[in-house]
Structure formats: structure tokens, C-alpha cells
Amino acid sequence: MEMYEIRAEIKKMSERIEQFFSSLNVSAKEIEIKAFDDQMQAPGFWDDQREAQVVINAANA
């Protein structure tokens, strides 16, 4: 395999990886996880067990 062919393959793979990560919407998920984490660390979060369970279930979805 020639160098130009290797570069072309790397470029195609790079584009596919970028499309894959875009489809996962990683940035939005990171923000969502941070919001759940902030809620769970808030004082009094565990005082209402039902509400805490709702947040935990949403975070695990």
C-alpha cells in the first residue's frame, strides 16, 4: 500500500469517527450528566427518596 493510499484511508476513517461521535451527541450528554451529578450532590437531595429515585432513573437512562 502506497503512502497516499494510507493517508486516504486515515482520512476516511477520521471522517467516520467524527460522524460517529456527532451522532452520539457527546457534548449534550456530558452537560446532562453534569446536571444530574450537581442535583445528586445538592444538600437535601436524599431527603425525598422518591424524587431522588426519579433523578437517578433519569440519569441511568
PDB file of N, CA, C and O in Angstrom:
ATOM      1  N   MET A   1       0.849  -1.175   0.000  1.00  0.00           N
ATOM      2  CA  MET A   1       0.000   0.000   0.000  1.00  0.00           C
ATOM      3  C   MET A   1       0.893   1.237   0.000  1.00  0.00           C
ATOM      4  O   MET A   1       1.842   1.343   0.778  1.00  0.00           O
ATOM      5  N   GLU A   2       0.570   2.151  -0.877  1.00  0.00           N
ATOM      6  CA  GLU A   2       1.341   3.379  -1.001  1.00  0.00           C
ATOM      7  C   GLU A   2       0.946   4.380   0.089  1.00  0.00           C
ATOM      8  O   GLU A   2      -0.127   4.288   0.685  1.00  0.00           O
ATOM      9  N   MET A   3       1.841   5.330   0.326  1.00  0.00           N
ATOM     10  CA  MET A   3       1.618   6.323   1.371  1.00  0.00           C
ATOM     11  C   MET A   3       0.347   7.134   1.110  1.00  0.00           C
ATOM     12  O   MET A   3      -0.411   7.402   2.043  1.00  0.00           O
ATOM     13  N   TYR A   4       0.104   7.526  -0.136  1.00  0.00           N
ATOM     14  CA  TYR A   4      -1.097   8.307  -0.440  1.00  0.00           C
ATOM     15  C   TYR A   4      -2.364   7.492  -0.161  1.00  0.00           C
ATOM     16  O   TYR A   4      -3.391   8.051   0.224  1.00  0.00           O
ATOM     17  N   GLU A   5      -2.290   6.171  -0.355  1.00  0.00           N
ATOM     18  CA  GLU A   5      -3.436   5.309  -0.064  1.00  0.00           C
ATOM     19  C   GLU A   5      -3.682   5.219   1.444  1.00  0.00           C
ATOM     20  O   GLU A   5      -4.824   5.222   1.903  1.00  0.00           O
ATOM     21  N   ILE A   6      -2.606   5.139   2.188  1.00  0.00           N
ATOM     22  CA  ILE A   6      -2.707   5.092   3.649  1.00  0.00           C
ATOM     23  C   ILE A   6      -3.322   6.390   4.161  1.00  0.00           C
ATOM     24  O   ILE A   6      -4.214   6.371   5.009  1.00  0.00           O
ATOM     25  N   ARG A   7      -2.841   7.515   3.641  1.00  0.00           N
ATOM     26  CA  ARG A   7      -3.389   8.813   4.054  1.00  0.00           C
ATOM     27  C   ARG A   7      -4.880   8.913   3.720  1.00  0.00           C
ATOM     28  O   ARG A   7      -5.667   9.418   4.522  1.00  0.00           O
ATOM     29  N   ALA A   8      -5.260   8.437   2.551  1.00  0.00           N
ATOM     30  CA  ALA A   8      -6.665   8.478   2.142  1.00  0.00           C
ATOM     31  C   ALA A   8      -7.520   7.620   3.078  1.00  0.00           C
ATOM     32  O   ALA A   8      -8.622   8.016   3.456  1.00  0.00           O
ATOM     33  N   GLU A   9      -7.010   6.453   3.447  1.00  0.00           N
ATOM     34  CA  GLU A   9      -7.737   5.577   4.370  1.00  0.00           C
ATOM     35  C   GLU A   9      -7.866   6.215   5.750  1.00  0.00           C
ATOM     36  O   GLU A   9      -8.924   6.150   6.376  1.00  0.00           O
ATOM     37  N   ILE A  10      -6.794   6.826   6.214  1.00  0.00           N
ATOM     38  CA  ILE A  10      -6.823   7.503   7.519  1.00  0.00           C
ATOM     39  C   ILE A  10      -7.842   8.634   7.490  1.00  0.00           C
ATOM     40  O   ILE A  10      -8.590   8.823   8.448  1.00  0.00           O
ATOM     41  N   LYS A  11      -7.872   9.383   6.402  1.00  0.00           N
ATOM     42  CA  LYS A  11      -8.833  10.482   6.281  1.00  0.00           C
ATOM     43  C   LYS A  11     -10.262   9.955   6.311  1.00  0.00           C
ATOM     44  O   LYS A  11     -11.117  10.526   6.989  1.00  0.00           O
ATOM     45  N   LYS A  12     -10.532   8.867   5.583  1.00  0.00           N
ATOM     46  CA  LYS A  12     -11.873   8.285   5.576  1.00  0.00           C
ATOM     47  C   LYS A  12     -12.261   7.789   6.969  1.00  0.00           C
ATOM     48  O   LYS A  12     -13.388   8.004   7.416  1.00  0.00           O
ATOM     49  N   MET A  13     -11.336   7.131   7.646  1.00  0.00           N
ATOM     50  CA  MET A  13     -11.613   6.636   8.996  1.00  0.00           C
ATOM     51  C   MET A  13     -11.861   7.785   9.958  1.00  0.00           C
ATOM     52  O   MET A  13     -12.759   7.719  10.798  1.00  0.00           O
ATOM     53  N   SER A  14     -11.069   8.828   9.833  1.00  0.00           N
ATOM     54  CA  SER A  14     -11.229  10.002  10.686  1.00  0.00           C
ATOM     55  C   SER A  14     -12.608  10.628  10.491  1.00  0.00           C
ATOM     56  O   SER A  14     -13.256  11.017  11.464  1.00  0.00           O
ATOM     57  N   GLU A  15     -13.053  10.726   9.260  1.00  0.00           N
ATOM     58  CA  GLU A  15     -14.375  11.278   8.971  1.00  0.00           C
ATOM     59  C   GLU A  15     -15.476  10.395   9.553  1.00  0.00           C
ATOM     60  O   GLU A  15     -16.465  10.904  10.080  1.00  0.00           O
ATOM     61  N   ARG A  16     -15.312   9.086   9.460  1.00  0.00           N
ATOM     62  CA  ARG A  16     -16.305   8.163  10.015  1.00  0.00           C
ATOM     63  C   ARG A  16     -16.360   8.271  11.532  1.00  0.00           C
ATOM     64  O   ARG A  16     -17.442   8.237  12.118  1.00  0.00           O
ATOM     65  N   ILE A  17     -15.208   8.400  12.168  1.00  0.00           N
ATOM     66  CA  ILE A  17     -15.165   8.547  13.626  1.00  0.00           C
ATOM     67  C   ILE A  17     -15.842   9.846  14.037  1.00  0.00           C
ATOM     68  O   ILE A  17     -16.599   9.877  15.008  1.00  0.00           O
ATOM     69  N   GLU A  18     -15.576  10.906  13.309  1.00  0.00           N
ATOM     70  CA  GLU A  18     -16.199  12.200  13.604  1.00  0.00           C
ATOM     71  C   GLU A  18     -17.718  12.111  13.463  1.00  0.00           C
ATOM     72  O   GLU A  18     -18.448  12.643  14.300  1.00  0.00           O
ATOM     73  N   GLN A  19     -18.194  11.454  12.427  1.00  0.00           N
ATOM     74  CA  GLN A  19     -19.637  11.277  12.238  1.00  0.00           C
ATOM     75  C   GLN A  19     -20.233  10.452  13.374  1.00  0.00           C
ATOM     76  O   GLN A  19     -21.330  10.739  13.853  1.00  0.00           O
ATOM     77  N   PHE A  20     -19.507   9.435  13.794  1.00  0.00           N
ATOM     78  CA  PHE A  20     -19.967   8.584  14.888  1.00  0.00           C
ATOM     79  C   PHE A  20     -20.141   9.394  16.163  1.00  0.00           C
ATOM     80  O   PHE A  20     -21.188   9.316  16.806  1.00  0.00           O
ATOM     81  N   PHE A  21     -19.131  10.169  16.537  1.00  0.00           N
ATOM     82  CA  PHE A  21     -19.217  10.973  17.752  1.00  0.00           C
ATOM     83  C   PHE A  21     -20.289  12.050  17.639  1.00  0.00           C
ATOM     84  O   PHE A  21     -20.953  12.368  18.626  1.00  0.00           O
ATOM     85  N   SER A  22     -20.462  12.604  16.466  1.00  0.00           N
ATOM     86  CA  SER A  22     -21.530  13.588  16.269  1.00  0.00           C
ATOM     87  C   SER A  22     -22.894  12.950  16.475  1.00  0.00           C
ATOM     88  O   SER A  22     -23.790  13.565  17.054  1.00  0.00           O
ATOM     89  N   SER A  23     -23.052  11.730  16.008  1.00  0.00           N
ATOM     90  CA  SER A  23     -24.340  11.051  16.162  1.00  0.00           C
ATOM     91  C   SER A  23     -24.627  10.718  17.620  1.00  0.00           C
ATOM     92  O   SER A  23     -25.788  10.620  18.017  1.00  0.00           O
ATOM     93  N   LEU A  24     -23.590  10.545  18.413  1.00  0.00           N
ATOM     94  CA  LEU A  24     -23.778  10.255  19.834  1.00  0.00           C
ATOM     95  C   LEU A  24     -24.126  11.497  20.634  1.00  0.00           C
ATOM     96  O   LEU A  24     -24.651  11.397  21.742  1.00  0.00           O
ATOM     97  N   ASN A  25     -23.838  12.665  20.080  1.00  0.00           N
ATOM     98  CA  ASN A  25     -24.096  13.936  20.754  1.00  0.00           C
ATOM     99  C   ASN A  25     -23.425  13.949  22.131  1.00  0.00           C
ATOM    100  O   ASN A  25     -24.070  14.213  23.146  1.00  0.00           O
ATOM    101  N   VAL A  26     -22.149  13.667  22.146  1.00  0.00           N
ATOM    102  CA  VAL A  26     -21.377  13.536  23.377  1.00  0.00           C
ATOM    103  C   VAL A  26     -21.416  14.807  24.220  1.00  0.00           C
ATOM    104  O   VAL A  26     -21.540  14.724  25.442  1.00  0.00           O
ATOM    105  N   SER A  27     -21.317  15.957  23.610  1.00  0.00           N
ATOM    106  CA  SER A  27     -21.309  17.215  24.367  1.00  0.00           C
ATOM    107  C   SER A  27     -22.591  17.393  25.164  1.00  0.00           C
ATOM    108  O   SER A  27     -22.549  17.778  26.332  1.00  0.00           O
ATOM    109  N   ALA A  28     -23.724  17.117  24.543  1.00  0.00           N
ATOM    110  CA  ALA A  28     -25.002  17.260  25.242  1.00  0.00           C
ATOM    111  C   ALA A  28     -25.104  16.262  26.389  1.00  0.00           C
ATOM    112  O   ALA A  28     -25.619  16.590  27.458  1.00  0.00           O
ATOM    113  N   LYS A  29     -24.617  15.051  26.168  1.00  0.00           N
ATOM    114  CA  LYS A  29     -24.651  14.032  27.224  1.00  0.00           C
ATOM    115  C   LYS A  29     -23.768  14.438  28.398  1.00  0.00           C
ATOM    116  O   LYS A  29     -24.138  14.223  29.552  1.00  0.00           O
ATOM    117  N   GLU A  30     -22.613  15.018  28.119  1.00  0.00           N
ATOM    118  CA  GLU A  30     -21.731  15.469  29.200  1.00  0.00           C
ATOM    119  C   GLU A  30     -22.413  16.543  30.041  1.00  0.00           C
ATOM    120  O   GLU A  30     -22.297  16.539  31.266  1.00  0.00           O
ATOM    121  N   ILE A  31     -23.121  17.457  29.391  1.00  0.00           N
ATOM    122  CA  ILE A  31     -23.840  18.514  30.103  1.00  0.00           C
ATOM    123  C   ILE A  31     -24.957  17.905  30.947  1.00  0.00           C
ATOM    124  O   ILE A  31     -25.156  18.290  32.099  1.00  0.00           O
ATOM    125  N   GLU A  32     -25.676  16.958  30.368  1.00  0.00           N
ATOM    126  CA  GLU A  32     -26.771  16.301  31.085  1.00  0.00           C
ATOM    127  C   GLU A  32     -26.250  15.541  32.310  1.00  0.00           C
ATOM    128  O   GLU A  32     -26.843  15.616  33.386  1.00  0.00           O
ATOM    129  N   ILE A  33     -25.158  14.820  32.150  1.00  0.00           N
ATOM    130  CA  ILE A  33     -24.562  14.074  33.264  1.00  0.00           C
ATOM    131  C   ILE A  33     -24.117  15.026  34.361  1.00  0.00           C
ATOM    132  O   ILE A  33     -24.317  14.746  35.543  1.00  0.00           O
ATOM    133  N   LYS A  34     -23.515  16.147  33.983  1.00  0.00           N
ATOM    134  CA  LYS A  34     -23.079  17.145  34.967  1.00  0.00           C
ATOM    135  C   LYS A  34     -24.267  17.683  35.751  1.00  0.00           C
ATOM    136  O   LYS A  34     -24.178  17.871  36.964  1.00  0.00           O
ATOM    137  N   ALA A  35     -25.380  17.933  35.064  1.00  0.00           N
ATOM    138  CA  ALA A  35     -26.580  18.447  35.732  1.00  0.00           C
ATOM    139  C   ALA A  35     -27.117  17.432  36.738  1.00  0.00           C
ATOM    140  O   ALA A  35     -27.485  17.801  37.853  1.00  0.00           O
ATOM    141  N   PHE A  36     -27.164  16.160  36.354  1.00  0.00           N
ATOM    142  CA  PHE A  36     -27.612  15.119  37.284  1.00  0.00           C
ATOM    143  C   PHE A  36     -26.662  15.012  38.469  1.00  0.00           C
ATOM    144  O   PHE A  36     -27.099  14.872  39.611  1.00  0.00           O
ATOM    145  N   ASP A  37     -25.380  15.076  38.198  1.00  0.00           N
ATOM    146  CA  ASP A  37     -24.381  14.995  39.266  1.00  0.00           C
ATOM    147  C   ASP A  37     -24.543  16.153  40.252  1.00  0.00           C
ATOM    148  O   ASP A  37     -24.472  15.962  41.465  1.00  0.00           O
ATOM    149  N   ASP A  38     -24.761  17.349  39.719  1.00  0.00           N
ATOM    150  CA  ASP A  38     -24.974  18.520  40.580  1.00  0.00           C
ATOM    151  C   ASP A  38     -26.216  18.340  41.450  1.00  0.00           C
ATOM    152  O   ASP A  38     -26.206  18.673  42.635  1.00  0.00           O
ATOM    153  N   GLN A  39     -27.285  17.810  40.852  1.00  0.00           N
ATOM    154  CA  GLN A  39     -28.507  17.575  41.619  1.00  0.00           C
ATOM    155  C   GLN A  39     -28.254  16.583  42.752  1.00  0.00           C
ATOM    156  O   GLN A  39     -28.685  16.797  43.885  1.00  0.00           O
ATOM    157  N   MET A  40     -27.554  15.502  42.436  1.00  0.00           N
ATOM    158  CA  MET A  40     -27.332  14.452  43.429  1.00  0.00           C
ATOM    159  C   MET A  40     -26.415  14.897  44.562  1.00  0.00           C
ATOM    160  O   MET A  40     -26.470  14.344  45.661  1.00  0.00           O
ATOM    161  N   GLN A  41     -25.583  15.883  44.301  1.00  0.00           N
ATOM    162  CA  GLN A  41     -24.675  16.371  45.334  1.00  0.00           C
ATOM    163  C   GLN A  41     -25.260  17.533  46.136  1.00  0.00           C
ATOM    164  O   GLN A  41     -24.651  18.003  47.097  1.00  0.00           O
ATOM    165  N   ALA A  42     -26.436  17.988  45.735  1.00  0.00           N
ATOM    166  CA  ALA A  42     -27.059  19.120  46.428  1.00  0.00           C
ATOM    167  C   ALA A  42     -27.492  18.712  47.837  1.00  0.00           C
ATOM    168  O   ALA A  42     -27.947  17.589  48.054  1.00  0.00           O
ATOM    169  N   PRO A  43     -27.345  19.627  48.782  1.00  0.00           N
ATOM    170  CA  PRO A  43     -27.809  19.333  50.141  1.00  0.00           C
ATOM    171  C   PRO A  43     -29.313  19.028  50.125  1.00  0.00           C
ATOM    172  O   PRO A  43     -30.090  19.722  49.468  1.00  0.00           O
ATOM    173  N   GLY A  44     -29.699  18.005  50.839  1.00  0.00           N
ATOM    174  CA  GLY A  44     -31.100  17.641  50.941  1.00  0.00           C
ATOM    175  C   GLY A  44     -31.627  16.793  49.795  1.00  0.00           C
ATOM    176  O   GLY A  44     -32.801  16.420  49.788  1.00  0.00           O
ATOM    177  N   PHE A  45     -30.777  16.488  48.832  1.00  0.00           N
ATOM    178  CA  PHE A  45     -31.228  15.688  47.686  1.00  0.00           C
ATOM    179  C   PHE A  45     -31.833  14.365  48.137  1.00  0.00           C
ATOM    180  O   PHE A  45     -32.866  13.939  47.622  1.00  0.00           O
ATOM    181  N   TRP A  46     -31.195  13.730  49.084  1.00  0.00           N
ATOM    182  CA  TRP A  46     -31.629  12.401  49.516  1.00  0.00           C
ATOM    183  C   TRP A  46     -32.775  12.454  50.522  1.00  0.00           C
ATOM    184  O   TRP A  46     -33.265  11.405  50.942  1.00  0.00           O
ATOM    185  N   ASP A  47     -33.210  13.636  50.914  1.00  0.00           N
ATOM    186  CA  ASP A  47     -34.313  13.754  51.871  1.00  0.00           C
ATOM    187  C   ASP A  47     -35.630  13.234  51.289  1.00  0.00           C
ATOM    188  O   ASP A  47     -36.428  12.625  52.002  1.00  0.00           O
ATOM    189  N   ASP A  48     -35.851  13.470  50.015  1.00  0.00           N
ATOM    190  CA  ASP A  48     -37.059  12.980  49.340  1.00  0.00           C
ATOM    191  C   ASP A  48     -36.651  11.777  48.488  1.00  0.00           C
ATOM    192  O   ASP A  48     -36.192  11.930  47.356  1.00  0.00           O
ATOM    193  N   GLN A  49     -36.824  10.589  49.044  1.00  0.00           N
ATOM    194  CA  GLN A  49     -36.365   9.365  48.387  1.00  0.00           C
ATOM    195  C   GLN A  49     -37.026   9.137  47.023  1.00  0.00           C
ATOM    196  O   GLN A  49     -36.375   8.670  46.088  1.00  0.00           O
ATOM    197  N   ARG A  50     -38.303   9.462  46.912  1.00  0.00           N
ATOM    198  CA  ARG A  50     -38.994   9.251  45.628  1.00  0.00           C
ATOM    199  C   ARG A  50     -38.430  10.165  44.545  1.00  0.00           C
ATOM    200  O   ARG A  50     -38.157   9.722  43.430  1.00  0.00           O
ATOM    201  N   GLU A  51     -38.259  11.424  44.875  1.00  0.00           N
ATOM    202  CA  GLU A  51     -37.704  12.370  43.898  1.00  0.00           C
ATOM    203  C   GLU A  51     -36.261  11.997  43.556  1.00  0.00           C
ATOM    204  O   GLU A  51     -35.843  12.093  42.402  1.00  0.00           O
ATOM    205  N   ALA A  52     -35.515  11.573  44.561  1.00  0.00           N
ATOM    206  CA  ALA A  52     -34.135  11.140  44.323  1.00  0.00           C
ATOM    207  C   ALA A  52     -34.115   9.959  43.357  1.00  0.00           C
ATOM    208  O   ALA A  52     -33.268   9.897  42.466  1.00  0.00           O
ATOM    209  N   GLN A  53     -35.044   9.027  43.530  1.00  0.00           N
ATOM    210  CA  GLN A  53     -35.109   7.858  42.649  1.00  0.00           C
ATOM    211  C   GLN A  53     -35.463   8.258  41.221  1.00  0.00           C
ATOM    212  O   GLN A  53     -34.947   7.676  40.267  1.00  0.00           O
ATOM    213  N   VAL A  54     -36.338   9.248  41.069  1.00  0.00           N
ATOM    214  CA  VAL A  54     -36.700   9.744  39.733  1.00  0.00           C
ATOM    215  C   VAL A  54     -35.459  10.302  39.034  1.00  0.00           C
ATOM    216  O   VAL A  54     -35.219  10.014  37.862  1.00  0.00           O
ATOM    217  N   VAL A  55     -34.677  11.094  39.755  1.00  0.00           N
ATOM    218  CA  VAL A  55     -33.465  11.685  39.182  1.00  0.00           C
ATOM    219  C   VAL A  55     -32.450  10.592  38.845  1.00  0.00           C
ATOM    220  O   VAL A  55     -31.828  10.627  37.783  1.00  0.00           O
ATOM    221  N   ILE A  56     -32.284   9.633  39.736  1.00  0.00           N
ATOM    222  CA  ILE A  56     -31.337   8.538  39.497  1.00  0.00           C
ATOM    223  C   ILE A  56     -31.756   7.737  38.269  1.00  0.00           C
ATOM    224  O   ILE A  56     -30.916   7.400  37.434  1.00  0.00           O
ATOM    225  N   ASN A  57     -33.036   7.433  38.152  1.00  0.00           N
ATOM    226  CA  ASN A  57     -33.520   6.687  36.986  1.00  0.00           C
ATOM    227  C   ASN A  57     -33.289   7.468  35.697  1.00  0.00           C
ATOM    228  O   ASN A  57     -32.908   6.890  34.679  1.00  0.00           O
ATOM    229  N   ALA A  58     -33.517   8.766  35.737  1.00  0.00           N
ATOM    230  CA  ALA A  58     -33.284   9.600  34.554  1.00  0.00           C
ATOM    231  C   ALA A  58     -31.799   9.628  34.205  1.00  0.00           C
ATOM    232  O   ALA A  58     -31.433   9.601  33.030  1.00  0.00           O
ATOM    233  N   ALA A  59     -30.951   9.682  35.219  1.00  0.00           N
ATOM    234  CA  ALA A  59     -29.504   9.711  34.982  1.00  0.00           C
ATOM    235  C   ALA A  59     -29.015   8.394  34.391  1.00  0.00           C
ATOM    236  O   ALA A  59     -28.064   8.379  33.609  1.00  0.00           O
ATOM    237  N   ASN A  60     -29.651   7.304  34.757  1.00  0.00           N
ATOM    238  CA  ASN A  60     -29.236   5.986  34.273  1.00  0.00           C
ATOM    239  C   ASN A  60     -29.844   5.623  32.927  1.00  0.00           C
ATOM    240  O   ASN A  60     -29.473   4.612  32.330  1.00  0.00           O
ATOM    241  N   ALA A  61     -30.772   6.435  32.447  1.00  0.00           N
ATOM    242  CA  ALA A  61     -31.447   6.129  31.172  1.00  0.00           C
ATOM    243  C   ALA A  61     -30.561   6.419  29.992  1.00  0.00           C
ATOM    244  O   ALA A  61     -30.972   6.218  28.848  1.00  0.00           O
TER     245      ALA A  61
END
